[in-house]
Amino acid sequence: MCDQVIELARGADVLLSEASWTHAPGVRPDGIHLSGTEAGQVAARAGVGELLLTHIPPWTSREDVIAEAKAEFHGPVHAVTSGDVYRI
């Protein structure tokens, strides 16, 4: 998570963000991934209209990632699945 990502997303109608783990400081997975908490923070700080979460692996609770994002971002939050269609 960095200021540049927030600036890129600033004012977007929809933010499609990966959120591949539940937030636990000190237990960050390898690579560059956001938690549900961080995806929600980006959406809130950028002032987007809607947050779509993707790249949630099967070993991570989708419900927990969604709950984390909703705790940070008070707009609509959805976890996308294959075949979903969203009008933008």
Secondary structure, DSSP 8 states (H G I E B T S, - for coil): --HHHHHHHTT-SEEEEE--B---TT---SSS--BHHHHHHHHHHHT-SEEEEE---TTS-HHHHHHHHHHH--S-EEE--TT-----
